[in-house]
Amino acid sequence: MKLTKVLSPQQLSVELREWSKAIIQQQTLLCNGLPVCPYAKKCWEEKRVIIESGCEQDWTDLVDRVFETDWKKYDVLIYCDFNLDVSCEAFDARIETMNLFLAKKNLWAMGFHIEHDSKGTIVDDDFEPVYDEPYLMVFVQPLDKLNEASYQLEEQGYYKFWDKDIFYEFVEKRRQIQNETRKKK
């Protein structure tokens, strides 16, 4: 079922750049004084970000776009889904299911649902969106680059203050899946 696109990719780009500058490019104590995403600024500057406004309730447009993307040219695809009827649990289950097949293609998805607890890494209470339309976000990135960056960040103490369960869920589990995928090849 097709959804009406609420914001265009251009409008989303404006808002996501502002959010990136205000939130994920900012240093935080939880990340040992490093930005939430130390690589975001460079990705934006080098135009290595793709923004998609979701139009399919089942994310088939996301899957198509993921496999059409030249991952040598881009580092991240940000898919914005305006279907707020998807529960947080269903959203997380979709991401987890996608990762089962994306990992085999050296890709990984992470998501932000408006009902997610930030786990302390992102505090965006003071961020004023450019537009009033809420949406869910899915970030797709090359798995090898993501894990390589996480090892570099780990050496810099980025995860020093993270809860062990959160570290496992967001980092170690992803690394294990990549290692298992490599063994099967």
SVG drawing of the C-alpha trace seen along z (x, -y; Angstrom):
<svg xmlns="http://www.w3.org/2000/svg" viewBox="-2 -25 45 47">
<polyline fill="none" stroke="black" stroke-width="0.4" points="0.0,0.0 1.4,-3.4 1.6,-6.2 1.4,-9.9 4.9,-11.4 4.6,-14.0 8.0,-15.7 10.1,-15.6 13.7,-14.4 14.8,-18.0 12.8,-19.0 14.0,-16.0 17.6,-16.9 17.3,-20.3 15.8,-18.9 18.2,-16.0 21.2,-18.2 20.0,-20.5 19.3,-17.5 22.8,-16.1 24.5,-19.4 22.4,-19.9 22.4,-16.4 24.6,-13.6 27.6,-15.8 27.7,-17.1 30.1,-15.8 28.6,-13.9 30.0,-12.5 28.4,-9.1 30.6,-8.7 33.7,-9.8 33.6,-13.4 33.2,-12.3 30.2,-13.2 27.4,-10.7 28.4,-10.0 31.9,-11.2 31.6,-10.5 28.3,-12.3 29.8,-15.7 32.3,-14.3 29.5,-12.2 27.4,-15.3 30.3,-17.4 31.3,-14.7 27.7,-14.2 27.8,-10.5 24.3,-10.5 21.1,-9.4 17.8,-10.5 14.6,-8.7 11.0,-9.6 9.2,-6.4 6.1,-5.6 5.4,-1.9 4.0,-0.6 5.9,2.6 9.2,0.9 9.6,2.6 10.7,-0.8 13.5,-0.9 14.6,2.6 14.7,1.7 16.6,-1.5 19.1,0.4 19.9,2.8 20.0,0.0 22.5,-2.1 26.2,-2.3 27.7,-1.6 31.2,-2.6 29.8,-6.1 27.6,-6.4 28.1,-5.7 24.5,-5.9 21.0,-5.8 18.5,-7.5 14.9,-6.3 12.2,-8.4 8.9,-6.6 5.8,-8.6 3.7,-5.5 3.5,-6.1 1.0,-3.2 4.0,-0.9 4.5,0.0 8.0,-0.3 8.1,3.5 7.1,4.1 9.6,1.5 12.4,3.2 11.3,6.6 11.4,5.3 15.0,3.9 16.1,7.2 14.6,9.2 16.1,6.9 19.5,7.4 19.3,11.1 19.5,10.7 21.3,7.4 24.3,8.8 24.8,11.3 25.2,8.3 27.6,6.5 24.9,4.0 23.3,3.1 20.2,1.2 19.6,-0.7 16.4,-2.5 15.0,-5.3 11.3,-5.0 9.7,-8.1 8.8,-5.9 12.4,-4.5 14.2,-5.2 17.4,-7.0 19.5,-4.6 21.3,-7.8 23.3,-8.3 21.0,-10.8 19.3,-13.6 17.3,-15.7 14.9,-17.4 16.1,-20.8 16.0,-20.2 13.3,-22.1 12.4,-20.3 12.2,-22.4 8.9,-20.8 6.1,-19.6 5.7,-16.2 7.0,-13.3 8.6,-10.3 10.6,-7.1 14.2,-6.7 16.1,-3.8 19.8,-4.1 21.5,-1.6 25.2,-1.4 28.0,0.9 28.5,3.4 32.3,3.7 32.8,-0.1 30.4,-0.3 32.2,2.4 35.7,1.1 34.6,-2.4 33.3,-0.8 36.6,0.8 38.4,-2.5 35.9,-4.2 36.3,-1.5 40.1,-2.1 39.3,-5.8 37.2,-5.0 33.9,-5.8 32.0,-3.0 33.7,-3.3 30.5,-4.6 28.0,-2.5 26.0,0.1 27.2,3.6 23.8,4.8 23.5,1.8 27.0,2.3 26.1,5.9 22.8,5.0 24.2,2.2 27.8,3.2 28.9,6.7 25.9,8.5 26.4,6.8 30.1,7.8 29.2,11.4 26.7,11.5 29.3,10.2 31.8,12.8 29.3,15.6 28.4,14.4 32.1,14.3 32.5,17.9 29.6,19.1 31.2,17.7"/>
</svg>
